[in-house]
Amino acid sequence: MVPISYLSQPSFQALLSKSEEEFGFDHPMGGLTIPCPEDTFITVTSRLR
């Protein structure tokens, strides 16, 4: 889970856009797959705090 405030950040929007391109947003369980290594995701989200 990520804070909703991240959704307006350009770096996080780029991850969401890449996710949409690769996987789409129609997931039966409601989760999203972010197509990047975990350390990259942690780096991006830590900069947003």
N, C-alpha and C positions, 0 to 999 in steps of 0.2 A: 504494500500500500504506500502511496505517496500523497503528500499534502496537495490539495486542490490548487493551491497557489502556484505549484510547479507548471500547471497547464498553460499559463500565460508566458512562460519563459522560452525564448527562442531555442535554446539548446535542447530543452525537453520536447518542444514541438518538433524539432528535427528527428528525435528518436521516435516520436509517435508517427510522423510521416513515413519514416522508413518501415515501421511496423505495419502500417496500413498497406504499403506497397507489397511487402512480402507475405503477409498473413491475412490482411483484411481485418475488419473490426467485428465480424459476426462470430462470436465465440459462445457456444452453448453454456459454458460454465461462468461466463461473465468476465474472465480474466483476459489480459492482453499479453502477448509474447513480444518482448522487446528484443530485436535482433542485434544484440551487441554482447560482448563479453561482460561478465559480472563486474570486473574491476572498472571497466569503462562506465557502466551504469552508476557505480558507487562514486566515481570521480565526478561525473556530471551532477548527480544529486547533491553531493557534498558542497559543490560550488554554489548551489542554489539556496543553501541554508543561511 
